[in-house]
Amino acid sequence: MVMRRSEANYDKERTPLPLGLRLFPNQPRNMNEILLTIAALVVVIIVVSTVVRFVKDHITTHTVWDYQTGLHYRYGRFIENLEAGRHRFWGAGHSVIVLDNRIAELVVQGQELITADSATVKLTAVAQWKIADPKYYTDASDNPNQALYTRVQLALRKVVTGLELDEVMEQKAAFGETLLGLVKESARVELGIEVLTVEIRDVMLAGEVKNAFSSVLLAKKEAQAKQERARGEAAALRTMANAARAFENNPELFRLRYLETLKEASAGYGNQLIIGVPDELMALVKKE
């Protein structure tokens, strides 16, 4: 006798398994189920990738370091200053300008200037500065560093051209304070920059001017040396004259000084010391 499966049992056996069970290779009943499973996985991957890409395209991340300040703009409009840290923005159109808050150095190199007495000098100045107002620093000028350079350059010309060469060489150490006073206020108000110091680093003279200045300086030093020697000699003469008057007015003082001199002189000799006394000195002693 041949046993046949009922149609109900046959249909029950062909009922598809749940998707979770059909993910395993030993569960699917035929190739169609395998293909459907693969297609479903591909769709899921595409959807997830699209979502991730969408999120990435609409989230902007910027990092601002401790020594920096960030300026946050959206579609060209300023939003806020950003402190140090990581900042995330949702949506499109965000941009961040990062500025360095550390002290910077500006070198105004080799400026050839003519002094009031028509001498040519070449000066190099060094300015230290930092950003005081980040927003104004970016808005005030398309090149604020160059604008600061020009201000220091003009201040140098203003200071030097009003002085003669001798005054420039003598006062160069004090130029820093004068230059700082000329550029500090305008740099802060017009550029958003705080100028900390301005100093003269080098002063160079043309060959002929340098030789002439060296000769003049040497002559001055020689004259000063002669003057100092003359002052020393005059002081010595005054001291000797005062001593002579004191001895003349006080013979006892002369005798005491005479004995002290003999004592000091005899310290370097043997047992005998013979010394003569001028008649003028003896007359001075006997005058009493």
Secondary structure, 3 states (H helix, E strand, C coil): CCCCCCHHHHHHHCCCCCHHHHCCCCCCCCHHHHHHHHHHHHHHHHHHHHHHHHHHHHEEEEEECCCEEEEEEECCEEEEEECCEEEEEECCCEEEEEEECCCEEEEEEEEEEECCCCCEEEEEEEEEEEECCHHHHHHHCCCHHHHHHHHHHHHHHHHHCCCCHHHHHHHHHHHHHHHHHHHHHHHHHHHCEEEEEEEEEEEEECHHHHHHHHHHHHHHHHHHHHHHHHHHHHHHHHHHHHHHHHHHHCHHHHHHHHHHHHHHHHCCCCCCCCCCCCHHHHHHHHCC
